[in-house]
Amino acid sequence: MSDARRRPPSSTDVAALAGVSQKTVSRVLNGEPYVTDEVRERVLAAARELGYRRNTAARALHLGRFHRIGVASIGSSLYGPSSLLVALERQARQIGYAFAVAYAGEGAGVTNAVESLLAQGVDALVVSDPIDPIDGGQELRIDPDVPVLSFRPIPGLAGPRVVVTGASGVEAGRQATEHLLGLGHATVWHVAGPHRWPAARDRARGWREALAAAGAAEPPAQEGDWSPASGYAAGQVLAADPRVTAVFVANDDMAIGVLRALAEAGRAVPEEVSVVGMDDIPAAAYLSPPLTTIRQDFEAIARHGLALLAAEIERSPSEHSDPAEPAEPAEPREPAEAGEPREPAGLPPHLVVRRSTAPPAKP
């Protein structure tokens, strides 16, 4: 067998088989726009037929680009964090980036996960829902030259290349509470998530703000750990209080526990107590009664966030073609204010009204 037969296929071979230019092959493999679906599929079919794989290490050395996004994740199996992680991976693939995950535990976990990803070589970072805003008592410190996406502001995470976006937990808590107050309930009780979670604090803040705006009394909040068992324990406390007619629960899993506790205590939902959850888990529509909840569109959140992050990556001077192709000048862009993270408007949460909420019973 000749040396020519033994060498791995190149992008030039893919271009020849697909009947397109090498530049077109580069655009397809980099996930760039302005390529028709028919041409894209032809190039990908040729690459599969030849067994072509890009030498990402060589590309990184030549271009200073890895085409990889790193995600520092808490590794939770909870519906919200896990759904967002899956959505991020799917969207990263669609825009032509590989996806690396480093899981963070307690203490300095997020900081260590970020350092691990930077050591592997990534073009950008996503910090996905850290447990504490100050990780292990220390503010996050990330090289400001690396674009970073966060789904809520995090102390210590700031710079001209930090993007903050996502659905607002504050707005979600406000929507849920306003829905119950709008039905005529005098006030709304709250089963909160664990205080060390920023998401839990955001939802509780929205609940408090809605009560204050309506001039309603603020009852003491019950704190759970996101699990149905903790919701059940909180629900037992609430079910024993005849003043309770409306409850906003910080996630649907805890709401399941609250519904069970109310049923066991003979408190009918929604005739005696209305309940609103959050997340719209797949089971929410099939509970008894079906659960009113706040839906988060994780696909839309991931798509919006990664589009902003990809635009931030493009702000760095680099090329998006194969090493053999000439560089194309990047379009000039206005620099961000030094030290100021861009904070585009978050995506609004959506109230899904089902049969677990109703006006309070008449005395």
C-alpha positions in Angstrom: 0.0 0.0 0.0 1.4 3.4 -1.0 2.0 6.3 1.4 -0.7 8.2 -0.4 -3.2 5.5 0.4 -2.1 5.4 4.0 -2.4 9.1 4.8 -5.6 10.2 6.5 -8.2 12.0 4.4 -7.9 15.8 4.3 -10.5 18.6 3.9 -9.2 18.9 0.3 -10.3 15.3 -0.3 -13.7 16.1 1.2 -14.0 19.1 -1.1 -13.1 17.0 -4.2 -15.6 14.3 -3.4 -18.4 16.8 -2.5 -17.6 18.9 -5.6 -17.2 22.1 -3.6 -14.4 24.4 -2.6 -12.2 23.9 0.4 -13.6 27.1 1.9 -17.1 25.7 1.7 -16.0 22.5 3.5 -14.5 24.7 6.2 -17.7 26.7 6.6 -19.8 23.5 6.9 -17.4 21.9 9.4 -17.3 25.1 11.5 -21.1 25.4 11.6 -21.0 28.8 9.8 -24.1 30.2 8.0 -24.6 31.0 4.4 -24.4 27.4 3.2 -27.5 25.7 1.7 -28.9 22.6 3.4 -28.2 20.6 0.2 -24.5 21.6 0.1 -24.1 21.1 3.9 -25.5 17.6 3.7 -23.3 16.8 0.6 -20.1 17.9 2.5 -21.1 16.0 5.6 -21.9 12.8 3.6 -18.5 13.1 1.8 -16.7 13.5 5.2 -18.5 10.4 6.6 -17.7 8.4 3.5 -14.0 9.3 3.7 -13.8 8.9 7.5 -12.5 12.5 7.7 -11.9 14.0 11.1 -10.5 17.4 11.7 -7.2 17.7 13.6 -8.5 19.9 16.3 -5.1 20.2 18.1 -3.5 21.5 14.9 -6.3 23.9 14.3 -6.0 25.2 17.8 -2.3 25.8 17.4 -2.8 27.6 14.1 -5.9 29.6 14.9 -5.7 30.0 18.7 -9.2 28.4 18.7 -10.4 25.1 20.0 -14.0 25.2 18.9 -14.9 23.9 22.3 -17.1 25.5 25.0 -16.5 24.5 28.6 -19.3 24.2 31.2 -18.7 24.3 35.0 -21.8 22.5 36.3 -22.9 21.3 39.7 -23.8 18.0 38.3 -27.2 17.9 39.8 -29.9 15.5 38.7 -32.6 18.0 39.5 -34.9 18.8 36.6 -33.9 22.4 36.0 -30.0 22.1 36.1 -30.0 18.8 34.2 -32.5 20.1 31.5 -30.4 23.2 31.0 -27.2 21.2 30.7 -28.7 18.9 28.0 -30.0 22.0 26.2 -26.6 23.6 26.3 -24.9 20.6 24.8 -27.5 20.3 22.0 -27.2 24.0 21.1 -23.4 23.9 21.2 -23.4 21.1 18.7 -25.7 23.0 16.4 -23.4 26.1 16.3 -20.4 23.9 15.6 -18.7 23.6 19.0 -17.6 20.6 21.0 -18.8 20.5 24.6 -16.7 19.9 27.7 -18.2 19.6 31.2 -16.3 19.8 34.6 -18.5 19.0 37.6 -18.2 21.2 40.7 -18.9 20.1 44.2 -18.9 22.0 47.5 -16.2 24.4 48.6 -14.1 25.8 45.8 -15.7 23.4 43.3 -16.7 26.0 40.7 -13.4 27.7 40.8 -11.6 24.3 40.4 -13.9 23.3 37.6 -13.2 26.5 35.7 -9.4 26.1 36.1 -9.7 22.5 34.8 -11.6 23.6 31.7 -9.1 26.4 31.0 -6.3 23.9 31.3 -8.0 21.6 28.7 -8.3 24.5 26.2 -11.7 26.1 25.6 -12.8 29.1 23.7 -15.4 30.2 26.2 -16.9 29.1 29.6 -20.4 28.7 30.9 -20.9 28.9 34.7 -24.1 27.0 35.2 -26.0 27.7 38.5 -23.3 27.6 41.2 -24.6 26.6 44.6 -23.2 29.7 46.3 -22.7 33.1 44.7 -19.4 33.3 46.5 -17.9 29.9 45.9 -16.4 28.4 49.0 -16.1 31.9 50.6 -14.0 33.2 47.7 -15.1 35.2 44.7 -14.7 33.6 41.3 -11.7 34.9 39.4 -11.7 34.2 35.7 -9.4 35.5 33.1 -11.4 38.3 31.5 -10.0 37.5 28.1 -12.0 34.3 28.1 -15.7 34.9 27.2 -18.0 33.7 30.1 -21.7 33.1 30.1 -23.6 33.0 33.4 -27.3 32.7 33.9 -27.4 35.1 36.8 -25.0 37.8 38.2 -22.2 36.2 40.3 -20.0 38.3 42.7 -16.5 38.3 41.4 -17.5 37.3 37.9 -17.2 40.5 35.9 -15.4 42.0 32.9 -15.9 43.2 29.4 -16.4 39.6 28.1 -18.9 38.4 30.7 -22.5 37.8 29.3 -25.3 37.4 31.9 -28.7 36.2 30.6 -31.4 33.6 31.4 -34.9 33.4 32.8 -35.4 35.6 35.8 -36.2 33.7 39.0 -37.3 37.0 40.5 -39.9 37.5 37.8 -41.0 33.8 38.2 -41.6 34.3 41.9 -43.4 37.5 41.2 -45.6 36.0 38.6 -46.6 33.0 40.7 -47.5 35.2 43.7 -49.4 37.8 41.6 -51.4 35.0 40.1 -52.5 33.8 43.5 -53.2 37.3 44.8 -55.1 38.1 41.7 -57.5 35.2 42.4 -58.4 36.9 45.7 -56.1 35.3 48.3 -55.2 37.6 51.2 -51.6 36.5 51.1 -49.4 33.7 49.8 -47.2 31.3 51.8 -43.9 30.1 50.3 -41.9 26.8 50.3 -38.5 28.0 49.3 -35.5 26.1 48.0 -32.2 25.9 50.0 -31.0 29.4 50.8 -27.4 28.7 49.5 -28.9 28.4 46.0 -29.1 31.7 44.1 -32.1 30.4 42.2 -34.0 29.8 45.5 -33.1 33.3 46.7 -34.3 34.8 43.4 -37.7 33.1 43.6 -38.1 34.1 47.2 -37.3 37.7 46.4 -39.9 37.8 43.7 -42.5 36.4 46.2 -41.6 39.1 48.7 -41.7 41.9 46.2 -45.1 40.8 44.9 -46.5 40.7 48.5 -45.0 44.1 49.3 -46.4 45.6 46.1 -49.9 44.3 47.0 -49.7 45.4 50.6 -50.1 41.8 51.7 -48.6 40.3 54.9 -45.5 38.2 54.4 -45.9 34.8 56.2 -42.8 32.9 57.4 -41.3 30.9 54.5 -40.7 27.1 54.8 -37.3 25.9 53.4 -36.9 22.7 51.6 -34.0 21.0 49.6 -35.8 20.8 46.3 -37.0 17.2 47.0 -40.6 15.9 47.3 -39.8 14.7 50.8 -38.8 18.2 51.9 -42.0 19.6 50.2 -44.0 17.0 52.1 -42.5 18.1 55.4 -43.2 21.7 54.7 -46.7 20.8 53.5 -47.5 19.2 56.8 -46.7 22.4 58.6 -48.8 24.5 56.2 -51.7 22.0 56.2 -52.0 22.4 60.0 -52.5 26.2 59.7 -56.1 27.1 58.8 -55.0 30.5 57.6 -53.1 29.0 54.6 -55.1 29.3 51.4 -52.4 29.8 48.8 -48.8 28.5 48.5 -46.1 29.2 46.0 -43.6 26.3 45.9 -40.1 27.0 44.5 -40.1 23.9 42.3 -42.5 21.2 41.1 -40.8 18.3 43.0 -41.4 20.0 46.3 -44.9 20.9 45.2 -45.6 17.2 44.7 -44.8 16.7 48.4 -47.0 19.7 49.4 -49.9 18.3 47.5 -49.5 14.9 49.2 -49.4 16.5 52.7 -52.5 18.6 52.0 -54.4 15.6 50.7 -53.5 13.5 53.8 -54.7 16.4 56.0 -58.0 16.6 54.2 -57.2 20.1 52.8 -58.7 20.0 49.3 -56.8 21.5 46.4 -57.8 24.0 45.0 -61.0 24.3 47.0 -59.3 25.1 50.3 -55.6 25.6 49.3 -54.2 26.7 45.9 -50.7 25.6 44.9 -48.3 26.9 42.3 -45.0 25.2 41.5 -42.1 26.0 39.2 -40.3 24.3 36.3 -43.3 22.5 34.6 -41.7 19.1 34.9 -43.3 16.5 32.5 -45.4 15.0 35.4 -46.9 18.4 36.4 -49.8 18.2 33.9 -50.7 14.7 35.2 -50.9 15.2 38.9 -54.1 15.2 40.8 -55.1 18.0 40.4 -52.9 19.1 37.4 -50.3 21.6 38.8 -50.3 25.3 37.9 -46.6 26.1 37.5 -44.0 28.5 36.0 -42.5 27.1 32.9 -38.8 27.7 32.0 -38.0 27.2 28.3 -34.5 25.6 28.7 -34.0 25.2 25.0 -34.7 28.9 24.4 -32.5 29.9 27.3 -29.6 27.8 26.0 -30.1 29.0 22.4 -30.2 32.6 23.4 -27.2 32.4 25.8 -25.0 30.5 23.4 -25.8 32.8 20.6 -24.5 35.7 22.8 -21.5 33.7 23.8 -20.6 32.7 20.2 -20.8 36.4 19.3 -18.4 37.2 22.1 -16.0 34.5 20.9 -16.0 36.1 17.5 -14.9 39.4 19.0 -11.4 37.9 19.5 -9.0 38.1 16.5 -9.1 34.7 15.0 -9.9 32.9 11.7 -12.6 30.3 11.0 -11.1 28.6 8.0 -8.6 25.7 7.4 -4.9 26.5 7.9 -4.4 26.4 4.1 -6.9 29.1 3.5 -6.2 32.8 3.6 -7.5 34.8 6.6 -10.6 36.9 6.3 -10.5 40.2 8.2 -12.9 40.4 11.1 -15.5 43.1 11.1 -14.7 45.9 13.5 -16.9 46.0 16.7 -17.3 48.5 19.5 -15.5 47.3 22.6 -17.4 46.9 25.8 -16.9 49.2 28.8 -14.0 47.9 30.8 -15.0 46.0 33.9 -18.7 46.0 33.0 -20.5 42.7 32.1 -23.0 42.9 29.4 -26.4 42.0 30.8 -29.0 41.5 28.0 -32.6 41.2 29.1 -33.4 37.7 30.4 -36.1 35.5 28.8 -39.4 35.9 30.6 -40.8 32.8 32.5 -44.3 31.6 31.5 -47.2 30.9 33.9 -49.1 27.7 33.0 -52.5 27.7 34.7 -54.0 24.4 35.5 -56.5 23.1 38.1 -54.4 23.5 41.3 -55.3 27.1 41.7 -58.7 28.8 42.2 -60.3 31.8 44.1 -60.4 31.2 47.9 -63.5 29.6 49.3 -66.1 32.0 50.5 -66.5 32.1 54.3 
